[in-house]
Amino acid sequence: MSPFSVVAGSAGRALAVAAVAAVAATIAACSHVPVKTMWHLRNFDPMTTDPARLRAAVAMPSEALPARGGAKLVMTQQRKGGADAETLEIQLEEVALAAETGMAAVKPKKGQEVRAFRIPPAEIPRLTEARARAAARAAKEPGAFEGSLSVGIDGCRKADAPLPKEFRVSTWLKTAETVEYLTVLDDVDLVKLVGAEKLAAEAKVCEAG
């Protein structure tokens, strides 16, 4: 298995900082990830998976979803200890849920809205090049590097909204290896996980329309 891990997060920078769910090389360390997901992703390698078939989906309160966009993929490779980091960021594009397959596990709760995202076809060459560079660096110095491939989906908040008493989010991941969406976070309350103040402070103010 490659030294890369995959991270799927959502609902604002606070989640990206404190409530990510690792689902590859470091998956066993996260208690929020269902055992079934760990099993299905046991042979998943983000360095070789088909990027055209990678999907991420999120369900969160409808009022917290941005009017457009808000999702990005970040690939980072660095030396163990943090030096010589190289990062690639790609803005993801939303895909129509009606055209998606393998969504049996995607079940939003009342008051939530689901959105799914993919890597834009025009951006796949950039990711392919970045993976090749990362593989070359790792091959030149075996064991010296570590990395992550993350999908973050930013939530937003109304400017005058009070601190939330709870904020529940679910996320799913689909790859060429899994064929269907797998649950990464299952109805997790981010207020309990990171705190209402931090969640409100890190989430952007929603843009109109």
C-alpha positions in Angstrom: 0.0 0.0 0.0 1.2 3.5 -0.7 2.1 5.9 2.1 -0.8 8.1 1.1 -4.1 8.3 3.1 -7.5 9.6 2.0 -9.4 12.1 4.0 -13.1 13.0 3.5 -14.4 16.1 5.3 -17.2 18.6 5.2 -19.1 21.5 6.7 -16.5 24.2 7.0 -12.8 24.6 7.9 -13.4 23.4 11.4 -14.2 19.9 10.1 -11.2 20.0 7.9 -9.1 20.7 10.9 -10.6 18.6 13.6 -13.2 16.2 12.3 -11.7 14.5 9.3 -12.2 10.8 8.7 -9.3 8.9 7.3 -10.2 6.0 5.0 -7.0 4.5 3.6 -3.6 3.9 5.2 -4.7 5.6 8.5 -8.3 4.5 8.5 -8.1 2.3 11.5 -7.3 5.3 13.7 -10.7 6.9 13.2 -13.6 5.6 15.4 -16.2 7.4 13.3 -15.7 5.3 10.1 -17.9 2.2 9.9 -16.1 -1.1 9.9 -17.8 -2.0 6.6 -16.1 1.0 5.0 -12.7 0.1 6.4 -13.1 -3.4 4.9 -14.1 -2.3 1.4 -11.3 0.2 1.3 -8.6 -2.1 2.6 -6.9 -2.4 -0.9 -7.7 1.1 -2.0 -4.6 3.1 -3.2 -5.2 6.8 -3.9 -2.0 6.8 -5.9 -3.3 4.4 -8.5 -7.1 4.7 -8.4 -8.9 6.0 -11.4 -9.5 9.7 -10.7 -12.3 9.9 -13.2 -14.4 7.6 -11.1 -13.7 9.2 -7.7 -16.8 10.7 -6.1 -17.5 12.4 -2.8 -21.0 13.2 -1.4 -22.1 15.1 1.6 -25.4 15.6 3.5 -25.8 18.5 5.8 -28.5 21.0 6.8 -29.8 22.7 3.6 -29.3 26.2 4.9 -25.6 25.5 5.5 -24.8 24.5 1.9 -23.2 27.2 -0.3 -25.2 28.4 -3.3 -22.5 26.9 -5.5 -19.1 25.1 -5.3 -17.4 24.8 -2.0 -15.7 21.4 -2.6 -12.1 20.8 -3.4 -9.5 18.0 -3.5 -6.1 18.6 -1.9 -3.2 16.3 -2.5 -0.2 16.8 -0.2 3.2 15.0 0.0 5.8 15.9 2.5 8.8 14.4 4.3 8.0 12.7 7.6 8.2 15.7 10.0 6.7 18.1 7.5 9.5 19.4 5.4 9.5 19.8 1.6 5.8 19.7 1.2 4.2 19.8 -2.2 0.5 20.5 -2.5 -2.0 20.4 -5.3 -5.5 21.8 -5.0 -8.4 21.1 -7.4 -11.8 22.7 -7.3 -14.4 19.9 -7.7 -17.5 20.1 -9.7 -21.0 19.1 -8.7 -22.6 16.1 -10.4 -26.3 15.4 -10.9 -27.6 12.9 -8.3 -30.0 11.5 -10.9 -27.1 10.4 -13.0 -25.2 8.8 -10.2 -25.1 5.0 -9.4 -24.3 3.0 -6.3 -26.1 5.4 -4.0 -27.9 2.9 -1.8 -26.0 4.0 1.3 -26.6 7.7 0.6 -29.6 8.5 2.9 -29.9 12.1 4.1 -31.8 12.8 7.3 -34.8 15.2 7.5 -33.7 18.8 6.8 -30.6 17.7 5.0 -29.6 18.1 1.4 -27.2 15.8 -0.5 -24.6 17.0 -3.0 -22.1 14.9 -4.9 -18.8 16.0 -6.5 -16.2 14.8 -8.9 -12.8 15.9 -10.3 -13.4 17.9 -13.5 -12.1 16.0 -16.5 -9.9 18.9 -17.5 -8.1 18.7 -14.1 -7.3 15.0 -14.2 -4.0 15.5 -16.1 -2.8 17.8 -13.3 -3.6 15.2 -10.7 -1.9 12.5 -12.8 1.2 14.6 -13.0 1.2 15.3 -9.3 0.9 11.6 -8.5 3.8 10.8 -10.8 6.0 13.4 -9.1 5.0 12.1 -5.7 5.8 8.5 -6.8 9.1 9.5 -8.2 10.1 11.3 -5.0 9.0 8.3 -2.9 10.9 5.8 -5.1 14.1 7.9 -4.9 14.0 8.0 -1.0 11.9 5.0 0.2 10.2 5.6 3.5 11.1 9.3 3.6 7.7 10.7 2.5 4.1 10.6 3.6 1.0 12.2 2.1 -2.7 12.6 1.9 -5.5 12.9 -0.7 -8.3 14.9 0.9 -11.8 16.0 -0.2 -13.2 19.0 1.7 -16.7 20.4 1.4 -17.2 23.8 3.0 -20.4 24.6 4.7 -21.5 28.2 5.4 -23.5 30.1 7.9 -25.9 33.1 7.9 -24.2 36.2 9.1 -26.8 36.7 12.0 -27.3 33.0 12.8 -27.0 32.0 16.5 -24.6 29.3 17.6 -25.9 25.9 16.5 -27.1 23.5 19.2 -26.2 20.6 16.8 -24.9 20.3 13.3 -25.2 16.8 11.8 -23.3 15.7 8.7 -22.8 12.5 6.8 -20.3 11.9 4.0 -19.7 9.2 1.5 -16.9 8.2 -0.9 -17.1 6.2 -4.1 -14.0 4.9 -6.0 -13.4 2.7 -9.0 -12.6 -0.1 -6.5 -15.8 0.2 -4.4 -18.3 0.9 -7.3 -20.8 2.2 -4.8 -20.8 5.0 -2.3 -19.4 4.0 1.1 -20.3 5.8 4.4 -17.4 7.7 5.9 -19.2 9.9 8.5 -22.6 8.7 9.5 -24.8 11.5 11.0 -22.0 12.9 13.1 -22.8 16.0 15.2 -20.0 18.5 14.6 -21.0 20.6 17.6 -20.1 17.7 19.9 -17.0 17.0 17.9 -15.4 20.4 17.5 -17.6 22.8 19.5 -20.2 25.4 18.4 -17.9 28.4 18.7 -15.2 26.9 16.5 -17.7 25.6 14.0 -19.3 29.0 13.6 -16.0 30.8 13.5 -14.5 28.6 10.8 -17.5 28.4 8.5 -17.8 31.1 5.9 -20.8 33.4 5.7 -23.2 32.1 3.0 -23.2 34.1 -0.3 -26.5 35.2 -1.7 -28.1 33.1 -4.6 
